[in-house]
Amino acid sequence: MAIDPSDRAERAPRRTATVLTAAGCTALALLAASCARGEDEAAGGQDGGDTAAQAQVLEDAAGSGETCSAEQAGIEEFDLADMKVGFSQSEAESNPFRITETASIEKEAEKRGVELITSNAQSDFAQQISDVQDLMSQGAELLIIAPLNSDGWEPVLAEAERKQVPIVTIDRQINGDACGDYVTFIGSDFVEQGRRAADQMTEALGGKGEVAILLGAAGNNVTTERTKGFKERIEENAPGIEIVFEQTGEFTREGGQSVTEQLIQSNPDIDGVYAENDEMGIGAVTALRGAGKEPGEVEIVTVDGTEEAVQLILDGWVHGVVESNPRFGPLAFDAHESFGKGEEVPVELIISDREYDADNAEEERSNAY
């Protein structure tokens, strides 16, 4: 039996749905356990974890439809409780996304009583490759990887295949063969995030104006796909909006500030800024304040859903935020558990993300991170 996204999605509200009760759980022990967690979280998160409203929710119908099982991958079935899990974080826990992501993995391992060993590459891709190889040398039998880049993973994939170590990737994809190089990718539909950001920008500008894009870091699918979705939707629905500036801010607050300072010099009358994550958007606000701009004078749309960005909506500096939920722990361990039991796991587990704007920012702020 497979993890059913439509069942799994019900472990938290789909923004308007009621919380799933025990009676609505499927017969799968995995999903029954998820339902039990959902009830505890809905009651107020007494275990110190995230609330049901904060939990990741899977799209009802997303991904390729392909699945992966231990038999397909040529790996013996296993009991997750008996396994040592290695987690490779790509970037320093110095921004809310990475802090929340790592905490979610650690909390879920602790909740399940699973031995977890971790590493952090500090934004150095060569170091991350070495880190993952070291995790396997330390006896990691399962891997959860938050990749810095999508390409260049061949040494790790070859070693993991030789040692029969299943891999679950989160947030960013590894370019490889599904069910050959990795079990599943868990993350958002980044093209759709770009489209939704474009819709927010179109609304903010009334369909007309000059816009700058603060690009994320090069070399990963997140930047490529958020850019693709934004441009396609602007071209399709808002021909009166012209993208006049694009430059990477490397997904950092400092980068967003620096690039926006350059933008103001070259395009002082810019109408809108699309920042491909909140950190760059917050940096853009700092630059605009420094240039004497007023809230709302330049419309800003970002992606992530951090508390600080949502607060900036309330302060008038940011028009809207498309969420990218980093609480991967439950889904990542669920995927490994199901795979170990011989169940079919979708090779893509796509998350449904909310969005924040002036209409819901106050009410939904508690769900930000």
C-alpha positions as CSV (number, residue, x, y, z in Angstrom):
1,M,0.0,0.0,0.0
2,A,1.2,3.5,-0.8
3,I,1.2,6.7,1.2
4,D,-1.9,8.4,-0.2
5,P,-1.4,12.1,-0.5
6,S,-5.2,12.7,-0.1
7,D,-5.2,10.8,3.2
8,R,-1.9,12.3,4.4
9,A,-3.1,15.8,3.6
10,E,-5.8,15.5,6.1
11,R,-3.4,15.4,9.1
12,A,-3.7,19.3,9.0
13,P,-6.3,21.7,7.8
14,R,-6.2,22.5,4.1
15,R,-6.6,26.1,5.2
16,T,-10.4,25.8,5.3
17,A,-11.0,22.1,6.2
18,T,-11.6,20.7,9.7
19,V,-8.9,18.7,11.5
20,L,-9.1,15.0,10.7
21,T,-10.5,12.9,13.5
22,A,-9.4,9.3,14.4
23,A,-12.5,7.9,12.7
24,G,-11.3,9.4,9.4
25,C,-7.9,7.7,9.4
26,T,-7.1,5.0,6.9
27,A,-6.2,1.5,7.9
28,L,-2.5,2.1,7.3
29,A,-0.7,2.0,10.6
30,L,1.6,4.8,9.3
31,L,-1.4,7.1,8.6
32,A,-3.1,6.1,11.8
33,A,0.0,7.3,13.7
34,S,-0.1,10.5,11.7
35,C,-3.8,11.0,12.8
36,A,-2.9,10.4,16.4
37,R,-0.2,13.1,16.1
38,G,-2.6,15.4,14.4
39,E,-5.1,15.1,17.3
40,D,-2.4,15.9,19.8
41,E,-1.2,18.9,17.8
42,A,-4.8,20.2,17.2
43,A,-5.3,20.1,21.0
44,G,-2.5,22.6,21.3
45,G,0.8,20.8,20.5
46,Q,1.3,19.6,24.1
47,D,4.4,17.6,23.0
48,G,6.2,20.9,22.1
49,G,5.9,20.2,18.4
50,D,4.2,22.1,15.7
51,T,0.5,22.6,15.7
52,A,-1.7,20.8,13.1
53,A,-2.2,24.1,11.3
54,Q,1.6,24.5,10.9
55,A,2.2,21.0,9.6
56,Q,3.1,20.3,6.0
57,V,0.1,19.2,3.9
58,L,0.4,17.2,0.7
59,E,-1.3,18.2,-2.5
60,D,-4.2,15.9,-3.3
61,A,-3.0,15.3,-6.8
62,A,0.6,16.3,-7.5
63,G,3.8,14.8,-8.7
64,S,4.5,12.3,-11.5
65,G,2.4,9.4,-10.1
66,E,5.4,7.2,-10.1
67,T,6.2,5.2,-6.9
68,C,9.1,3.5,-5.3
69,S,9.3,0.4,-3.1
70,A,12.1,-1.5,-1.4
71,E,11.6,-4.3,-3.9
72,Q,11.8,-2.0,-6.9
73,A,15.0,-0.5,-5.5
74,G,16.5,-3.8,-4.7
75,I,16.8,-3.1,-0.9
76,E,15.8,-5.4,1.9
77,E,12.8,-4.3,4.0
78,F,13.7,-2.8,7.4
79,D,12.2,-1.4,10.6
80,L,12.9,2.3,10.9
81,A,13.1,2.0,14.7
82,D,16.2,-0.1,14.3
83,M,18.0,2.1,11.9
84,K,20.5,4.9,12.2
85,V,19.5,8.0,10.2
86,G,21.9,10.6,8.9
87,F,20.7,14.2,8.2
88,S,22.7,16.5,6.0
89,Q,21.8,20.2,6.3
90,S,23.1,22.4,3.5
91,E,23.2,25.8,5.1
92,A,23.9,27.3,8.5
93,E,21.0,27.5,10.9
94,S,21.2,31.3,10.7
95,N,17.9,31.9,8.9
96,P,14.4,30.8,10.0
97,F,13.9,28.3,7.2
98,R,17.0,26.3,8.1
99,I,16.4,26.6,11.8
100,T,12.9,25.3,11.5
101,E,13.9,22.6,9.0
102,T,16.6,21.1,11.3
103,A,14.5,21.4,14.4
104,S,11.7,19.5,12.7
105,I,14.0,16.6,11.7
106,E,15.5,16.5,15.2
107,K,12.1,16.6,17.0
108,E,10.6,13.9,14.8
109,A,13.6,11.6,15.4
110,E,13.4,12.2,19.1
111,K,9.6,11.5,19.0
112,R,10.1,8.2,17.2
113,G,13.1,7.2,19.3
114,V,15.3,6.9,16.2
115,E,19.0,7.4,16.4
116,L,20.0,10.5,14.4
117,I,23.4,11.9,13.4
118,T,23.6,15.3,11.7
119,S,26.0,17.5,9.7
120,N,25.9,21.0,8.4
121,A,27.8,22.1,5.3
122,Q,27.6,25.8,6.0
123,S,26.8,26.6,2.3
124,D,29.9,24.8,1.0
125,F,28.8,22.2,-1.6
126,A,32.1,20.3,-1.5
127,Q,31.8,20.1,2.2
128,Q,28.2,18.7,1.9
129,I,29.4,15.9,-0.3
130,S,32.1,15.1,2.2
131,D,29.6,15.4,5.1
132,V,27.2,12.8,3.6
133,Q,30.0,10.4,2.9
134,D,31.1,10.8,6.5
135,L,27.6,10.2,7.7
136,M,27.7,6.9,5.9
137,S,31.1,6.1,7.3
138,Q,29.6,6.7,10.8
139,G,27.0,4.0,10.1
140,A,24.1,6.0,8.7
141,E,21.7,3.4,7.2
142,L,19.2,5.9,5.9
143,L,19.8,9.5,4.7
144,I,17.7,12.6,4.7
145,I,19.4,15.3,2.6
146,A,18.6,19.0,2.2
147,P,20.8,19.6,-0.9
148,L,22.6,22.9,-1.4
149,N,22.8,22.2,-5.2
150,S,20.9,19.8,-7.4
151,D,23.9,18.7,-9.5
152,G,27.2,17.1,-8.6
153,W,25.9,14.3,-6.3
154,E,27.4,11.4,-8.3
155,P,30.0,10.4,-5.6
156,V,27.4,10.2,-2.9
157,L,24.8,8.4,-5.0
158,A,27.3,5.8,-6.0
159,E,28.4,5.2,-2.5
160,A,24.8,5.1,-1.2
161,E,23.9,2.5,-3.9
162,R,26.9,0.4,-3.0
163,K,26.1,0.5,0.7
164,Q,22.3,0.1,0.1
165,V,21.5,3.4,1.9
166,P,18.1,4.8,0.9
167,I,17.9,8.6,0.4
168,V,15.0,11.0,1.0
169,T,15.7,14.5,-0.3
170,I,13.9,17.5,1.1
171,D,13.3,21.1,-0.1
172,R,15.6,20.9,-3.1
173,Q,15.9,18.1,-5.6
174,I,18.9,16.0,-6.4
175,N,19.2,15.4,-10.2
176,G,19.2,11.7,-10.4
177,D,17.0,8.7,-11.1
178,A,14.0,8.3,-8.9
179,C,13.9,4.9,-7.2
180,G,17.5,4.4,-8.4
181,D,19.4,7.2,-6.8
182,Y,16.8,8.3,-4.2
183,V,13.5,7.1,-2.8
184,T,11.5,10.4,-2.9
185,F,11.7,14.1,-3.1
186,I,9.6,16.1,-0.6
187,G,9.1,19.7,-1.3
188,S,6.9,22.4,-2.7
189,D,5.9,23.0,-6.3
190,F,8.3,25.9,-6.9
191,V,7.0,26.8,-10.3
192,E,3.5,27.2,-8.7
193,Q,5.1,29.3,-6.0
194,G,6.5,31.6,-8.7
195,R,3.1,31.8,-10.4
196,R,1.3,32.7,-7.1
197,A,4.0,35.4,-6.4
198,A,3.3,36.8,-9.9
199,D,-0.5,36.8,-9.2
200,Q,0.2,38.8,-6.0
201,M,2.5,41.2,-7.8
202,T,-0.1,41.7,-10.6
203,E,-2.7,42.5,-7.9
204,A,-0.4,44.9,-6.1
205,L,0.5,46.9,-9.3
206,G,-2.8,46.7,-11.0
207,G,-1.2,44.9,-13.9
208,K,1.2,47.7,-14.8
209,G,4.8,48.7,-13.8
210,E,8.4,47.8,-13.7
211,V,9.6,44.9,-11.5
212,A,12.9,43.6,-10.3
213,I,13.6,40.0,-9.4
214,L,16.0,39.1,-6.5
215,L,17.1,35.7,-7.7
216,G,18.0,32.9,-5.3
217,A,21.3,31.0,-5.5
218,A,22.4,29.5,-8.8
219,G,22.7,25.8,-9.2
220,N,19.5,24.5,-7.7
221,N,16.0,23.8,-8.9
222,V,14.3,26.2,-6.5
223,T,15.7,29.3,-8.1
224,T,15.2,28.1,-11.6
225,E,11.6,27.1,-11.0
226,R,10.5,30.1,-8.9
227,T,11.8,32.3,-11.7
228,K,10.2,30.3,-14.4
229,G,6.8,30.3,-12.8
230,F,6.9,34.1,-12.1
231,K,7.9,35.0,-15.6
232,E,5.4,32.7,-17.3
233,R,2.5,34.0,-15.3
234,I,3.5,37.7,-15.8
235,E,3.8,37.1,-19.5
236,E,0.5,35.3,-19.6
237,N,-1.6,37.5,-17.4
238,A,0.1,40.9,-17.0
239,P,1.7,42.1,-20.2
240,G,1.8,45.6,-18.7
241,I,4.4,44.5,-16.2
242,E,8.0,44.7,-17.4
243,I,10.8,42.8,-15.6
244,V,13.7,45.3,-15.9
245,F,16.2,43.9,-13.4
246,E,17.4,40.5,-12.3
247,Q,20.3,39.7,-10.0
248,T,21.1,37.1,-7.4
249,G,20.9,37.9,-3.7
250,E,22.1,34.3,-2.9
251,F,19.0,33.7,-0.7
252,T,20.6,35.9,2.0
253,R,19.4,39.0,3.8
254,E,22.7,40.8,3.2
255,G,22.5,39.8,-0.5
256,G,19.0,41.1,-0.8
257,Q,19.9,44.4,0.8
258,S,23.0,44.9,-1.3
259,V,21.3,44.1,-4.6
260,T,18.4,46.3,-3.8
261,E,20.7,49.2,-3.0
262,Q,22.2,48.7,-6.5
263,L,18.7,48.5,-7.9
264,I,17.7,51.8,-6.4
265,Q,20.7,53.5,-7.9
266,S,20.0,52.2,-11.4
267,N,16.2,52.1,-11.2
268,P,15.1,54.7,-8.6
269,D,11.4,54.5,-9.7
270,I,11.1,50.7,-9.6
271,D,7.5,49.7,-8.8
272,G,7.9,46.2,-7.5
273,V,10.4,43.7,-6.2
274,Y,9.9,39.9,-6.3
275,A,12.3,38.3,-3.8
276,E,12.6,34.6,-4.2
277,N,12.8,34.1,-0.4
278,D,11.9,36.1,2.6
279,E,15.5,36.8,3.7
280,M,16.2,38.7,0.5
281,G,12.9,40.5,0.8
282,I,13.7,41.6,4.3
283,G,17.0,42.8,3.1
284,A,15.2,44.7,0.3
285,V,13.0,46.5,2.9
286,T,16.2,47.5,4.8
287,A,17.6,49.0,1.6
288,L,14.4,50.8,0.8
289,R,14.2,52.3,4.3
290,G,17.7,53.5,3.9
291,A,16.8,55.2,0.6
292,G,14.0,57.1,2.3
293,K,11.2,55.1,0.7
294,E,7.8,54.8,2.5
295,P,5.9,51.5,3.1
296,G,4.1,50.5,0.0
297,E,6.0,52.8,-2.3
298,V,7.7,49.8,-3.8
299,E,5.5,46.6,-3.7
300,I,7.3,43.6,-2.4
301,V,6.3,39.9,-2.8
302,T,8.4,37.1,-1.3
303,V,8.4,33.4,-0.7
304,D,8.8,31.5,2.5
305,G,6.4,32.5,5.3
306,T,8.7,33.6,8.2
307,E,7.3,35.5,11.1
308,E,9.3,38.6,10.2
309,A,8.1,38.7,6.6
310,V,4.5,38.3,7.7
311,Q,4.9,41.1,10.2
312,L,6.2,43.3,7.4
313,I,2.9,42.7,5.6
314,L,1.2,44.2,8.7
315,D,3.7,47.0,8.7
316,G,2.9,47.8,5.1
317,W,6.3,47.0,3.6
318,V,5.4,43.7,2.0
319,H,2.4,43.1,-0.1
320,G,2.3,39.3,0.1
321,V,4.2,36.1,1.0
322,V,3.9,32.7,-0.6
323,E,4.6,30.0,2.0
324,S,7.3,27.4,1.6
325,N,6.9,25.2,4.7
326,P,10.2,23.8,6.1
327,R,8.7,21.4,8.7
328,F,9.8,18.3,6.9
329,G,10.4,15.9,9.9
330,P,7.1,14.0,9.9
331,L,6.9,13.4,6.2
332,A,10.6,12.5,5.8
333,F,10.4,9.8,8.5
334,D,7.0,8.6,7.3
335,A,8.5,8.1,3.8
336,H,11.5,6.1,5.2
337,E,9.1,4.1,7.4
338,S,6.7,3.2,4.6
339,F,9.6,2.3,2.3
340,G,11.1,0.1,4.9
341,K,7.8,-1.8,5.2
342,G,7.8,-2.5,1.5
343,E,5.0,0.0,0.8
344,E,5.0,2.1,-2.4
345,V,6.1,5.6,-1.8
346,P,5.5,8.4,-4.4
347,V,8.8,9.5,-5.8
348,E,7.5,13.1,-5.4
349,L,5.7,14.3,-2.3
350,I,4.5,17.8,-3.2
351,I,3.5,20.1,-0.4
352,S,0.5,22.5,-0.5
353,D,1.6,25.9,0.7
354,R,-0.6,28.7,2.0
355,E,-0.1,32.4,1.3
356,Y,-0.2,35.5,3.4
357,D,-1.5,39.0,2.5
358,A,-3.1,41.9,4.2
359,D,-6.4,40.1,4.6
360,N,-5.1,37.2,6.6
361,A,-1.7,38.1,8.0
362,E,-2.9,38.9,11.5
363,E,-5.0,35.8,11.8
364,E,-2.4,33.5,10.2
365,R,0.7,34.9,11.7
366,S,0.9,32.2,14.4
367,N,1.4,29.6,11.5
368,A,4.6,31.4,10.2
369,Y,8.0,30.3,11.4
